[in-house]
Amino acid sequence: MSYGLSPGQPSTLIDTQTATTNSGILLLRGQCERVTVAVIGAGTTSSGVVTIEEAYYDPNGLVYAGTWGPIATVNASDVSGGKQLITHITGSVWALRVRISTVIGGGGTVSVVAWGN
């Protein structure tokens, strides 16, 4: 699943998950200079890793299936108890996805919201 860029409208990429998974793809198409990604915890998140990644991906042409390039990682323990961790990415990004790369432990979940401008 992919989401187009809607200025001023955040896209939920992951909603209350714990298992390793890839999010949908936020297609920014290089149309913004900044991307903001918010990782939001719910309950106790004592372990696990969320990785923010980028690649060139075109659902109407080159559908990339290889390894995406990591931009940043967030330790789920940093968002335990309902905390948020905000990552600001500067520069041109074509396509962005978020991946729970290590299972979220502790009984809680994480959600991820992203937007560009």
C-alpha positions as CSV (number, residue, x, y, z in Angstrom):
1,M,0.0,0.0,0.0
2,S,1.3,3.5,-0.7
3,Y,0.2,6.9,0.4
4,G,0.6,10.1,-1.6
5,L,1.9,13.3,-0.1
6,S,-0.9,15.5,1.2
7,P,0.6,18.7,2.7
8,G,-0.7,19.3,6.2
9,Q,-2.1,15.8,6.4
10,P,-0.2,13.2,8.4
11,S,-0.3,9.6,7.2
12,T,-0.5,6.7,9.7
13,L,2.1,4.2,8.5
14,I,1.9,1.8,11.4
15,D,-1.1,1.5,13.7
16,T,-0.8,-0.2,17.1
17,Q,1.6,-3.0,16.1
18,T,4.1,-5.2,17.9
19,A,5.3,-7.8,15.3
20,T,8.0,-7.2,12.7
21,T,6.3,-5.6,9.7
22,N,6.8,-3.1,6.9
23,S,4.5,-0.1,6.8
24,G,2.8,1.3,3.7
25,I,4.9,3.6,1.6
26,L,4.7,7.3,1.9
27,L,5.4,8.6,-1.7
28,L,7.0,12.0,-1.2
29,R,8.4,12.1,-4.8
30,G,11.1,14.6,-3.8
31,Q,8.4,17.3,-3.3
32,C,9.4,18.4,0.1
33,E,12.5,19.4,1.9
34,R,11.6,18.0,5.3
35,V,9.9,14.9,6.6
36,T,8.7,14.4,10.1
37,V,8.2,10.9,11.6
38,A,6.5,10.4,15.0
39,V,6.9,7.0,16.7
40,I,4.2,6.8,19.4
41,G,4.1,4.2,22.2
42,A,1.1,2.8,24.0
43,G,1.5,0.8,27.2
44,T,4.9,-0.6,28.2
45,T,7.3,-1.0,25.3
46,S,10.5,-2.4,26.9
47,S,12.3,-3.6,23.8
48,G,12.1,-3.5,20.0
49,V,13.3,-1.3,17.2
50,V,11.5,0.8,14.6
51,T,13.6,1.6,11.5
52,I,12.8,4.6,9.1
53,E,13.9,3.8,5.6
54,E,14.0,5.2,2.1
55,A,14.3,4.1,-1.5
56,Y,13.3,5.0,-5.0
57,Y,9.9,3.3,-5.5
58,D,7.4,3.9,-8.3
59,P,4.1,2.0,-8.1
60,N,3.6,2.7,-11.8
61,G,7.0,1.7,-12.9
62,L,10.0,0.5,-10.8
63,V,8.5,-1.3,-7.8
64,Y,11.6,-1.7,-5.7
65,A,11.8,-5.0,-3.8
66,G,15.3,-4.9,-2.5
67,T,16.7,-3.7,0.8
68,W,15.7,-0.1,1.7
69,G,18.3,2.3,3.0
70,P,18.1,3.1,6.7
71,I,17.7,6.8,7.7
72,A,17.2,6.4,11.5
73,T,16.2,4.0,14.2
74,V,14.0,4.4,17.3
75,N,14.2,2.1,20.3
76,A,10.7,1.2,21.4
77,S,11.8,1.5,25.1
78,D,12.2,5.3,24.4
79,V,8.4,5.6,23.7
80,S,7.2,3.4,26.6
81,G,4.2,4.7,28.6
82,G,2.7,6.8,25.8
83,K,5.7,8.8,25.0
84,Q,6.6,10.0,21.5
85,L,9.9,10.3,19.7
86,I,10.0,12.7,16.7
87,T,12.5,12.3,13.9
88,H,13.1,15.2,11.5
89,I,14.6,14.3,8.1
90,T,16.0,17.0,5.9
91,G,16.7,16.6,2.2
92,S,14.8,15.2,-0.8
93,V,13.2,11.8,-0.1
94,W,11.3,9.9,-2.9
95,A,9.7,7.1,-0.9
96,L,9.7,6.4,2.8
97,R,8.6,3.5,4.8
98,V,8.9,2.5,8.5
99,R,9.7,-1.1,9.6
100,I,9.4,-2.7,12.9
101,S,12.7,-4.5,12.6
102,T,12.8,-6.1,16.0
103,V,9.6,-7.3,17.8
104,I,8.2,-4.8,20.3
105,G,8.3,-6.4,23.8
106,G,6.7,-5.5,27.1
107,G,3.1,-5.8,26.2
108,G,2.6,-2.4,24.6
109,T,2.4,-1.3,20.9
110,V,3.8,1.4,18.7
111,S,2.1,3.5,16.0
112,V,4.0,5.7,13.4
113,V,2.7,8.8,11.7
114,A,4.6,10.8,9.1
115,W,4.2,13.9,7.0
116,G,6.3,16.1,4.7
117,N,6.4,19.8,3.8
